[in-house]
Amino acid sequence: MSANVSNASASASSPLPASRPTRHESHRASMLITAGNSLLTCSVIMLLATIFIAYVIPEQVTLKVQIISHISMLIFATGLKFGYILRLTGQHRLKQIHQRQLATEKLRQKKNHYGLCNA
């Protein structure tokens, strides 16, 4: 138990930020953005279709179809919001990864004031 506490305190006092972001983190953030974009696109298309059925041609469809289209509007509007949240989450994660990379690079340059090596 004390070994875990000492490791945590040692990493917290380190001048470098947390470890370099892995490709996995970037890939997950990109996947969130892709999923969000897909959900947004599908939700908008289906929402427009249900609005068309419910408000433009209601007299040409049965009452059952009208009820389903009104209920579907609520569902697809919620999907639109979830898609937007997924997209925002992915963008936020990519921003954090980028900021961490910039901070690490800035600290490396600061430590390497002789300009000998950037590794």
Biotite code that builds the C-alpha atoms (Angstrom):
import biotite.structure as struc

atoms = struc.array([
    struc.Atom([0.000, 0.000, 0.000], chain_id="A", res_id=1, res_name="MET", atom_name="CA", element="C"),
    struc.Atom([2.806, 2.448, 0.841], chain_id="A", res_id=2, res_name="SER", atom_name="CA", element="C"),
    struc.Atom([4.578, 1.602, -2.432], chain_id="A", res_id=3, res_name="ALA", atom_name="CA", element="C"),
    struc.Atom([1.531, 2.796, -4.368], chain_id="A", res_id=4, res_name="ASN", atom_name="CA", element="C"),
    struc.Atom([1.442, 6.051, -2.413], chain_id="A", res_id=5, res_name="VAL", atom_name="CA", element="C"),
    struc.Atom([5.157, 6.719, -2.984], chain_id="A", res_id=6, res_name="SER", atom_name="CA", element="C"),
    struc.Atom([4.837, 5.992, -6.714], chain_id="A", res_id=7, res_name="ASN", atom_name="CA", element="C"),
    struc.Atom([1.897, 8.345, -6.988], chain_id="A", res_id=8, res_name="ALA", atom_name="CA", element="C"),
    struc.Atom([3.740, 11.121, -5.144], chain_id="A", res_id=9, res_name="SER", atom_name="CA", element="C"),
    struc.Atom([6.875, 10.618, -7.256], chain_id="A", res_id=10, res_name="ALA", atom_name="CA", element="C"),
    struc.Atom([4.929, 10.931, -10.483], chain_id="A", res_id=11, res_name="SER", atom_name="CA", element="C"),
    struc.Atom([3.048, 13.968, -9.174], chain_id="A", res_id=12, res_name="ALA", atom_name="CA", element="C"),
    struc.Atom([6.297, 15.816, -8.373], chain_id="A", res_id=13, res_name="SER", atom_name="CA", element="C"),
    struc.Atom([7.859, 15.054, -11.760], chain_id="A", res_id=14, res_name="SER", atom_name="CA", element="C"),
    struc.Atom([8.418, 18.206, -13.839], chain_id="A", res_id=15, res_name="PRO", atom_name="CA", element="C"),
    struc.Atom([7.310, 16.476, -17.037], chain_id="A", res_id=16, res_name="LEU", atom_name="CA", element="C"),
    struc.Atom([3.586, 16.054, -17.659], chain_id="A", res_id=17, res_name="PRO", atom_name="CA", element="C"),
    struc.Atom([2.026, 12.629, -17.738], chain_id="A", res_id=18, res_name="ALA", atom_name="CA", element="C"),
    struc.Atom([3.412, 10.108, -20.191], chain_id="A", res_id=19, res_name="SER", atom_name="CA", element="C"),
    struc.Atom([3.197, 10.778, -23.890], chain_id="A", res_id=20, res_name="ARG", atom_name="CA", element="C"),
    struc.Atom([-0.226, 10.097, -25.313], chain_id="A", res_id=21, res_name="PRO", atom_name="CA", element="C"),
    struc.Atom([-0.462, 6.755, -26.948], chain_id="A", res_id=22, res_name="THR", atom_name="CA", element="C"),
    struc.Atom([-1.867, 6.089, -30.374], chain_id="A", res_id=23, res_name="ARG", atom_name="CA", element="C"),
    struc.Atom([-4.661, 4.291, -28.569], chain_id="A", res_id=24, res_name="HIS", atom_name="CA", element="C"),
    struc.Atom([-5.815, 7.524, -26.886], chain_id="A", res_id=25, res_name="GLU", atom_name="CA", element="C"),
    struc.Atom([-5.755, 9.432, -30.163], chain_id="A", res_id=26, res_name="SER", atom_name="CA", element="C"),
    struc.Atom([-7.530, 6.587, -31.933], chain_id="A", res_id=27, res_name="HIS", atom_name="CA", element="C"),
    struc.Atom([-10.267, 6.472, -29.287], chain_id="A", res_id=28, res_name="ARG", atom_name="CA", element="C"),
    struc.Atom([-10.784, 10.235, -29.566], chain_id="A", res_id=29, res_name="ALA", atom_name="CA", element="C"),
    struc.Atom([-10.975, 9.976, -33.361], chain_id="A", res_id=30, res_name="SER", atom_name="CA", element="C"),
    struc.Atom([-13.457, 7.128, -33.058], chain_id="A", res_id=31, res_name="MET", atom_name="CA", element="C"),
    struc.Atom([-15.637, 9.267, -30.788], chain_id="A", res_id=32, res_name="LEU", atom_name="CA", element="C"),
    struc.Atom([-15.647, 12.029, -33.372], chain_id="A", res_id=33, res_name="ILE", atom_name="CA", element="C"),
    struc.Atom([-16.463, 9.573, -36.171], chain_id="A", res_id=34, res_name="THR", atom_name="CA", element="C"),
    struc.Atom([-19.275, 7.989, -34.151], chain_id="A", res_id=35, res_name="ALA", atom_name="CA", element="C"),
    struc.Atom([-20.630, 11.416, -33.263], chain_id="A", res_id=36, res_name="GLY", atom_name="CA", element="C"),
    struc.Atom([-20.574, 12.538, -36.890], chain_id="A", res_id=37, res_name="ASN", atom_name="CA", element="C"),
    struc.Atom([-22.331, 9.358, -38.010], chain_id="A", res_id=38, res_name="SER", atom_name="CA", element="C"),
    struc.Atom([-24.997, 9.662, -35.340], chain_id="A", res_id=39, res_name="LEU", atom_name="CA", element="C"),
    struc.Atom([-25.511, 13.344, -36.183], chain_id="A", res_id=40, res_name="LEU", atom_name="CA", element="C"),
    struc.Atom([-25.897, 12.598, -39.888], chain_id="A", res_id=41, res_name="THR", atom_name="CA", element="C"),
    struc.Atom([-28.316, 9.711, -39.401], chain_id="A", res_id=42, res_name="CYS", atom_name="CA", element="C"),
    struc.Atom([-30.348, 11.626, -36.835], chain_id="A", res_id=43, res_name="SER", atom_name="CA", element="C"),
    struc.Atom([-30.678, 14.705, -39.045], chain_id="A", res_id=44, res_name="VAL", atom_name="CA", element="C"),
    struc.Atom([-31.782, 12.645, -42.063], chain_id="A", res_id=45, res_name="ILE", atom_name="CA", element="C"),
    struc.Atom([-34.320, 10.660, -40.054], chain_id="A", res_id=46, res_name="MET", atom_name="CA", element="C"),
    struc.Atom([-35.535, 13.765, -38.224], chain_id="A", res_id=47, res_name="LEU", atom_name="CA", element="C"),
    struc.Atom([-36.156, 15.526, -41.526], chain_id="A", res_id=48, res_name="LEU", atom_name="CA", element="C"),
    struc.Atom([-38.018, 12.457, -42.811], chain_id="A", res_id=49, res_name="ALA", atom_name="CA", element="C"),
    struc.Atom([-40.251, 12.302, -39.743], chain_id="A", res_id=50, res_name="THR", atom_name="CA", element="C"),
    struc.Atom([-40.953, 16.063, -39.935], chain_id="A", res_id=51, res_name="ILE", atom_name="CA", element="C"),
    struc.Atom([-41.898, 15.631, -43.584], chain_id="A", res_id=52, res_name="PHE", atom_name="CA", element="C"),
    struc.Atom([-44.273, 12.773, -42.741], chain_id="A", res_id=53, res_name="ILE", atom_name="CA", element="C"),
    struc.Atom([-45.755, 14.418, -39.650], chain_id="A", res_id=54, res_name="ALA", atom_name="CA", element="C"),
    struc.Atom([-46.238, 17.968, -40.945], chain_id="A", res_id=55, res_name="TYR", atom_name="CA", element="C"),
    struc.Atom([-45.995, 18.109, -44.747], chain_id="A", res_id=56, res_name="VAL", atom_name="CA", element="C"),
    struc.Atom([-48.019, 15.062, -45.825], chain_id="A", res_id=57, res_name="ILE", atom_name="CA", element="C"),
    struc.Atom([-50.095, 14.048, -42.772], chain_id="A", res_id=58, res_name="PRO", atom_name="CA", element="C"),
    struc.Atom([-53.287, 13.625, -44.793], chain_id="A", res_id=59, res_name="GLU", atom_name="CA", element="C"),
    struc.Atom([-51.639, 11.070, -47.087], chain_id="A", res_id=60, res_name="GLN", atom_name="CA", element="C"),
    struc.Atom([-50.600, 8.654, -44.308], chain_id="A", res_id=61, res_name="VAL", atom_name="CA", element="C"),
    struc.Atom([-52.578, 6.730, -41.718], chain_id="A", res_id=62, res_name="THR", atom_name="CA", element="C"),
    struc.Atom([-53.029, 7.850, -38.146], chain_id="A", res_id=63, res_name="LEU", atom_name="CA", element="C"),
    struc.Atom([-50.736, 5.046, -36.982], chain_id="A", res_id=64, res_name="LYS", atom_name="CA", element="C"),
    struc.Atom([-47.904, 6.331, -39.201], chain_id="A", res_id=65, res_name="VAL", atom_name="CA", element="C"),
    struc.Atom([-48.491, 9.887, -37.949], chain_id="A", res_id=66, res_name="GLN", atom_name="CA", element="C"),
    struc.Atom([-48.231, 8.744, -34.329], chain_id="A", res_id=67, res_name="ILE", atom_name="CA", element="C"),
    struc.Atom([-45.068, 6.787, -35.062], chain_id="A", res_id=68, res_name="ILE", atom_name="CA", element="C"),
    struc.Atom([-43.525, 9.772, -36.859], chain_id="A", res_id=69, res_name="SER", atom_name="CA", element="C"),
    struc.Atom([-44.273, 12.111, -33.946], chain_id="A", res_id=70, res_name="HIS", atom_name="CA", element="C"),
    struc.Atom([-42.729, 9.671, -31.465], chain_id="A", res_id=71, res_name="ILE", atom_name="CA", element="C"),
    struc.Atom([-39.776, 9.142, -33.782], chain_id="A", res_id=72, res_name="SER", atom_name="CA", element="C"),
    struc.Atom([-39.144, 12.872, -33.871], chain_id="A", res_id=73, res_name="MET", atom_name="CA", element="C"),
    struc.Atom([-38.434, 12.806, -30.151], chain_id="A", res_id=74, res_name="LEU", atom_name="CA", element="C"),
    struc.Atom([-36.132, 9.813, -30.488], chain_id="A", res_id=75, res_name="ILE", atom_name="CA", element="C"),
    struc.Atom([-34.144, 11.235, -33.415], chain_id="A", res_id=76, res_name="PHE", atom_name="CA", element="C"),
    struc.Atom([-33.866, 14.656, -31.761], chain_id="A", res_id=77, res_name="ALA", atom_name="CA", element="C"),
    struc.Atom([-32.337, 12.876, -28.760], chain_id="A", res_id=78, res_name="THR", atom_name="CA", element="C"),
    struc.Atom([-29.980, 11.008, -31.100], chain_id="A", res_id=79, res_name="GLY", atom_name="CA", element="C"),
    struc.Atom([-28.938, 14.355, -32.559], chain_id="A", res_id=80, res_name="LEU", atom_name="CA", element="C"),
    struc.Atom([-28.015, 15.602, -29.086], chain_id="A", res_id=81, res_name="LYS", atom_name="CA", element="C"),
    struc.Atom([-26.104, 12.433, -28.223], chain_id="A", res_id=82, res_name="PHE", atom_name="CA", element="C"),
    struc.Atom([-24.191, 12.668, -31.494], chain_id="A", res_id=83, res_name="GLY", atom_name="CA", element="C"),
    struc.Atom([-23.221, 16.243, -30.714], chain_id="A", res_id=84, res_name="TYR", atom_name="CA", element="C"),
    struc.Atom([-22.064, 15.264, -27.216], chain_id="A", res_id=85, res_name="ILE", atom_name="CA", element="C"),
    struc.Atom([-19.964, 12.402, -28.628], chain_id="A", res_id=86, res_name="LEU", atom_name="CA", element="C"),
    struc.Atom([-18.362, 14.766, -31.102], chain_id="A", res_id=87, res_name="ARG", atom_name="CA", element="C"),
    struc.Atom([-17.613, 17.372, -28.433], chain_id="A", res_id=88, res_name="LEU", atom_name="CA", element="C"),
    struc.Atom([-16.108, 14.728, -26.145], chain_id="A", res_id=89, res_name="THR", atom_name="CA", element="C"),
    struc.Atom([-13.805, 13.478, -28.897], chain_id="A", res_id=90, res_name="GLY", atom_name="CA", element="C"),
    struc.Atom([-12.695, 17.001, -29.763], chain_id="A", res_id=91, res_name="GLN", atom_name="CA", element="C"),
    struc.Atom([-12.038, 17.760, -26.094], chain_id="A", res_id=92, res_name="HIS", atom_name="CA", element="C"),
    struc.Atom([-9.891, 14.639, -25.720], chain_id="A", res_id=93, res_name="ARG", atom_name="CA", element="C"),
    struc.Atom([-7.879, 15.513, -28.830], chain_id="A", res_id=94, res_name="LEU", atom_name="CA", element="C"),
    struc.Atom([-7.364, 19.014, -27.444], chain_id="A", res_id=95, res_name="LYS", atom_name="CA", element="C"),
    struc.Atom([-6.092, 17.588, -24.144], chain_id="A", res_id=96, res_name="GLN", atom_name="CA", element="C"),
    struc.Atom([-3.698, 15.263, -25.981], chain_id="A", res_id=97, res_name="ILE", atom_name="CA", element="C"),
    struc.Atom([-2.401, 18.149, -28.080], chain_id="A", res_id=98, res_name="HIS", atom_name="CA", element="C"),
    struc.Atom([-1.928, 20.399, -25.033], chain_id="A", res_id=99, res_name="GLN", atom_name="CA", element="C"),
    struc.Atom([-0.066, 17.622, -23.222], chain_id="A", res_id=100, res_name="ARG", atom_name="CA", element="C"),
    struc.Atom([2.229, 17.154, -26.225], chain_id="A", res_id=101, res_name="GLN", atom_name="CA", element="C"),
    struc.Atom([2.924, 20.895, -26.396], chain_id="A", res_id=102, res_name="LEU", atom_name="CA", element="C"),
    struc.Atom([3.675, 21.082, -22.660], chain_id="A", res_id=103, res_name="ALA", atom_name="CA", element="C"),
    struc.Atom([6.045, 18.113, -22.882], chain_id="A", res_id=104, res_name="THR", atom_name="CA", element="C"),
    struc.Atom([7.827, 19.632, -25.871], chain_id="A", res_id=105, res_name="GLU", atom_name="CA", element="C"),
    struc.Atom([8.135, 23.005, -24.143], chain_id="A", res_id=106, res_name="LYS", atom_name="CA", element="C"),
    struc.Atom([9.652, 21.381, -21.047], chain_id="A", res_id=107, res_name="LEU", atom_name="CA", element="C"),
    struc.Atom([12.097, 19.418, -23.178], chain_id="A", res_id=108, res_name="ARG", atom_name="CA", element="C"),
    struc.Atom([13.241, 22.564, -24.914], chain_id="A", res_id=109, res_name="GLN", atom_name="CA", element="C"),
    struc.Atom([13.546, 24.355, -21.580], chain_id="A", res_id=110, res_name="LYS", atom_name="CA", element="C"),
    struc.Atom([15.678, 21.548, -20.100], chain_id="A", res_id=111, res_name="LYS", atom_name="CA", element="C"),
    struc.Atom([17.815, 21.428, -23.245], chain_id="A", res_id=112, res_name="ASN", atom_name="CA", element="C"),
    struc.Atom([19.041, 25.013, -23.112], chain_id="A", res_id=113, res_name="HIS", atom_name="CA", element="C"),
    struc.Atom([22.397, 24.065, -24.667], chain_id="A", res_id=114, res_name="TYR", atom_name="CA", element="C"),
    struc.Atom([20.673, 22.937, -27.858], chain_id="A", res_id=115, res_name="GLY", atom_name="CA", element="C"),
    struc.Atom([22.614, 19.704, -28.090], chain_id="A", res_id=116, res_name="LEU", atom_name="CA", element="C"),
    struc.Atom([19.839, 17.212, -28.690], chain_id="A", res_id=117, res_name="CYS", atom_name="CA", element="C"),
    struc.Atom([16.073, 17.311, -28.928], chain_id="A", res_id=118, res_name="ASN", atom_name="CA", element="C"),
    struc.Atom([15.541, 13.630, -28.176], chain_id="A", res_id=119, res_name="ALA", atom_name="CA", element="C"),
])
